[in-house]
Amino acid sequence: MNVTQYDQSSNLAPDLCEGPKPFWKDAPDAMREKYIGMITQFYENNPAMQRDEAFRSAGIAAYGMMMAAAAHGYDTCTAEFRR
């Protein structure tokens, strides 16, 4: 990982804490308000759904890292690999 990638990824965490608004800033007003309302209502006061979504997102991120490693010749496998 280079410095630019690190800076970009570390800047993403505060955005995630602000909710969905920063990610919809370029959408048309009606669409932005509709989707932000639905997203907020879906996850707000629902810790189980928030947790499940965090696990899904982490899994997708791990998959992306494994695919990037494979593209550079570093094939990976799960931790439970058995011979």
C-alpha positions in Angstrom: 0.0 0.0 0.0 1.4 3.4 -0.9 1.1 6.6 1.0 -1.7 8.0 -1.2 -3.8 4.8 -0.7 -3.3 5.0 3.0 -4.3 8.7 3.2 -7.4 8.0 1.1 -8.5 5.0 3.2 -7.9 6.8 6.5 -10.0 9.8 5.3 -12.9 7.4 4.6 -13.5 6.4 8.2 -14.8 9.8 9.4 -17.1 10.0 6.3 -18.7 6.7 7.2 -19.4 8.0 10.7 -21.3 11.0 9.2 -23.9 8.7 7.7 -24.9 8.4 4.0 -25.1 12.1 3.2 -21.5 12.6 1.8 -22.0 9.7 -0.6 -25.2 11.1 -2.1 -24.0 14.7 -2.5 -24.0 14.6 -6.3 -27.4 12.9 -6.7 -30.5 14.9 -7.7 -32.2 16.4 -4.6 -35.3 14.2 -4.7 -33.4 11.0 -5.1 -30.9 12.0 -2.4 -33.6 12.8 0.2 -35.5 9.6 -0.7 -32.5 7.2 -0.4 -31.0 8.9 2.6 -34.3 8.6 4.4 -34.6 4.9 3.5 -31.0 4.1 4.5 -31.3 5.9 7.8 -34.7 4.3 8.6 -33.3 0.8 7.7 -30.2 0.9 9.9 -31.1 3.4 12.7 -31.8 1.8 16.0 -31.1 -1.6 14.6 -27.7 -2.8 16.0 -28.0 -6.3 14.6 -28.5 -5.0 11.0 -25.6 -2.6 11.5 -23.4 -5.4 12.7 -24.4 -7.7 9.8 -23.7 -5.0 7.3 -20.3 -4.4 8.9 -19.5 -8.1 8.5 -20.6 -8.1 4.8 -18.6 -5.0 4.1 -15.5 -6.4 5.7 -15.9 -9.6 3.8 -16.1 -7.7 0.5 -13.1 -5.7 1.4 -11.1 -8.9 2.3 -12.2 -10.4 -1.0 -10.9 -7.3 -2.9 -7.6 -7.5 -1.1 -7.2 -11.2 -1.9 -8.0 -10.6 -5.6 -5.5 -7.7 -5.8 -2.8 -9.9 -4.2 -3.6 -12.7 -6.7 -3.2 -10.2 -9.5 0.3 -9.5 -8.3 1.2 -13.2 -8.0 0.5 -13.6 -4.3 -2.2 -16.2 -4.2 -4.0 -16.5 -0.9 -6.3 -18.9 0.8 -8.5 -19.0 3.9 -7.1 -19.5 7.3 -8.7 -22.9 7.5 -6.8 -24.5 4.7 -6.2 -28.2 5.3 -3.8 -30.5 3.4 
